[in-house]
Amino acid sequence: MTVSGALALGALFAGSSAAQASGWGQAANYTYSWNIRSAQTTSAPVLARIPAKQDVPCWYEYCTGVETGGTYTCPGRSGTYDTWTPLNYKGRKGWVATRCVGFGQG
């Protein structure tokens, strides 16, 4: 997902984390719960299972730093993807399957 595409999805999200500075992004899925993993693959340990409608701040400003990793499918979608976005989960860098969440402006 491109940065402009990620920012366009920002309209899906209301509010932001008080800990985030203006310009920082956040990830959330408003339909399904989702995982933050320790590496860019579905075989990596899950650092946290995030409930639907809860957001987590991105590791880099504007949710940049997307990397290619292991393949995954998202609930409610067809297709296989391989891009992962770094998030900041309680000060620890974790990874989310990019196509399974939306990104909004913090």
Helices and strands as residue ranges (DSSP letters): H 3-8, G 9-12, E 25-28, E 34-37, E 46-50, E 56-57, G 61-63, E 67-72, E 81-89, E 92-97, G 98-100, E 102-105
